[in-house]
Amino acid sequence: MIRFCCPCHFGLESVLSFEIKKLGGENLAVTDGRVSFDGELSMLPRANIFLYTAERVLIELGSFRAESFEELFQGVKSLPLEDFIGKHDRFPVKGHSIKSRLHSIPDCQSIVKKAAVTRLSSVYGISRFEETGASLQISFNILKDIATIYLDTTGEGLHKRGYRRDSNAAPIKETLAAGIIDLARVRADSVVCDPMCGSGTFLIESAYRAMKIAPGSRRRFVSESWDSVPKSLWSSARTEAKDGELRNSSF
């Protein structure tokens, strides 16, 4: 089983939790602005394609106390990074720290990168990484001296549905609109009126929900290029999404 974490807008945790349960997620843990859960590897493409209100899908590699750079280094070094990162892959690092002794982000990035290289060098028996392959973004979150390390499976945020050729900063994200629509219980026979529609986000998201169109079915994800995720899992998830659409909906 893999531990996943999906950030979301504050206030939509219950909506996202319900979505994750419907997909088969287990052992859910809800905190402000995020939902963590367990799932098989097949959950990775399905979560990216089917979740309406998640901002992205992260793999939670592990958590540990890190009050010093040495603790951060050893904590990252102990994680099974090789389960996903190959010897040719790129693995940039980003993150943030809140209310913690380790507050210098550049220094933390350097330590996490060094620990990852040390771990992978030992596993693959090489001293230098060309990093010419797929990109696997490592991110860290240090909150009150507890460091959590993630891999981002999504790439561009899940609010990028793929139905807009060009987009600017919007007053409401598609993921937030989808959450509001879910709370409004829009169904296939619903009538939705938005006289101040602007770019039509509420109307488009309502149509997606009413016609059961998977929000990520018309875009690509960074983890589709990972060797650790079989292409057959992506193909199966996309077929499931297509087969589930209500093509004869009256919406």
N, C-alpha and C positions, 0 to 999 in steps of 0.2 A: 504494500500500500504506500501511496505517496501522500504527503501532507501538502495541501494547497492553501493559498490565502488569496481572497479577492477583496480589494479595497472597494468602497462604494461611498456615495454621498451620505452625509450624516442624516439620519432619519429613515433611510431605506434599508437598514440592516434586516428588518423582519421580512421585507419583500424579497430581498436577495436570498435570505435563508430558505424561504419557501421554494424559490427557483432551484436552489442547490439540492434540496431534499427531493424534488421531483426528478432531478437528473440522477439521483442515486448516491449523492454525497453522504458520508457517514461521520459520526463524532464531531458535529458542528460545535464551534466555539465562537461566540459573538462578542465583539468589543466595539467601541465607538468607531464607526467608519470602516469596519472590515469584518469579514467572516472567514474563519479557517475551517477546513474539513479534510477528511480522508477520502481517497479514491484510487482506483486503478489507473494505470498509464493511459487507458482509453478515455479517462475523464479529461485529460489535458485538451485534446481537440474539441471534445463535446462542450466543455465549459466555455471555451473561447467562442464557439459558434452559437451556442444556445442561450447564454445568459444575457438578459436584457439590461440589467441594472448594475452589473459589475463594471468597474473601471478598467481592470485588467486581471489576468490570472497569473499568480506567482506560485512557484514551487518553494515551499518553506524547507530549507535544508537543515536548519537547526537553530537553537537558541542557547545562550550561555552567558554567564556573568563576565563582564569585561571592564574592570576598573583600571587596567593598565594596558599598554600596547602589547606586552608579553602575553597577557591573557587573551587579548583579541587575536593575536597571531596563532597561539596554540589552539584556540577555539575553532578558527577557520581551518587550520591545518588538519583538524580531526574530522572534518566533514567529508562525506563521500562524493566529492566533486566529480570524480571520474565516471560516476553513474550517468552523467549527462554531457560533460565537457570532454571532447576528444583531443588528441594530441596536436591536431592542426587547427583547432577552433580558436576564435577570438573570444576573450572574456574580459571586457572592460568593467570597471567598478565605479559605482556611484552610491550615494547614501546620505543619511542625515543623522544628527545626534541631538537629543533633547534631554535636558536636566541630567546630564551625565558628566563624569570626570573626563572622559575622552570627548572633547568638544571640537577639536580641529579636524574638519572634514578632509582636507588634503592629506593630512598625516594618516588618518584612518584608512583612506583609500589606498595609500601606499602600503600600509601594513596588510590589509586584506589581499591586495594583489600579490604581495610577496609570499604570503601564506599559501595562496592558491597555487602559485608557481612551484613552491616547495613541495606541496602535496602531489601535484600532477607530475612533477619531475621524478619523484620517487616511484610513482605508479608506472609511468611510461618509460622510465629509464633514459630520459633525455635531459639535457641541461639548458637547451634553448628552444623557445616556442616561436615559430614563424608567425603564427596567428593569421593564417591566410584562409581559413575555412569559415564555417558558419559562425554567427555572432550569438553569444550567450551572455546577456547582461547580468552581472552579479550586482545585487544591491544589498545594502545593510541598513538596519534601523537600530539605533542604540537609544533606548528609552530607560531612564533611571538605572543606568549601568548594566542593563540587560541587552545584549546584542542578538539580533535575529538576522539571519542571512537568507537571501532569496535569489532565485533565478526568474527572470521575467520571460514568460512564454508568449507574450502578446505582441510586443513591439509598440506600434502606435496604439494609443488608448482605444478601448472598446467603444467609445462614443463615435469613433470613425466607422460608420456602418458600411461605407462603400457606395452609397447611393447619391453622393454629391461629388460632382467633378471638381468644383471649386468651393472653398468654404472660408469664412472669416470668423473672428471671435463672435460667438453667439451668446445672446442673453440667457439661454438655457441649453444645457447639453442634452444630447439624445438620451443618455442614460438616466438623467434626472427626469426628463419628460416621460420616459418609459415607466419609471417608478410611479409617477403621478397617475398615469393612465391605468396602471395595474390597480392602484388604490381606488380609482373611479370605476373599476370593473367593466372596462370596455370589452364587448364580445362581438361575435360575427354579425349579430343582428342589431347592433347598437347604431345610434345616429350621433355623430360627433360634429359639433359646430364650433369653430374657432374664428370669429369675425376679425380678430386682431392677429392673424396667423403669422405675419412676417414671412419667414422662410419656410413655414409649413411644418416645423418639427413635430408639433403635437399631432397634426393630421397624419403625417407619414408614420409616426410611431404607433398611432392608433390603428392604422391599416395593417402594419406589421403584426401587431398583437391580435387583431381580429382575424386575420388570415393565417395566423400561426406561421409567419415567416421568421425563420431563425435570424436574429440580428447580425450575426457574423457570417452568414452564408454567402455573401457577395464581396468578400474581401480576403486578403491573405494575412498570415501571421508569421512572425519571425521564427517560431519553433517548427514551421513546416520544413525548414532546411536542416533541422537537427538530425544527425544520424541516429540518435538515441530514441527517436520517435518514429516508428515505422510509418511509411506512406499509406499503408493499408488502413491505419487507424483514422487518418484524415479523410480518406476516401469513404470509409464507412460512415463517419460522422456527417459528411456532406450529403451522402445518399439518404441518411436518416432525416436530415433537415428538409431535403427536397420532397421526400415522400410524405412528410407531415404537413405540408402546406395545404390550406383550404382553397383550392383553385376556383371553386364554384361559389365562393362566398358572395353574399349580396351586399357586403359592406361598401 
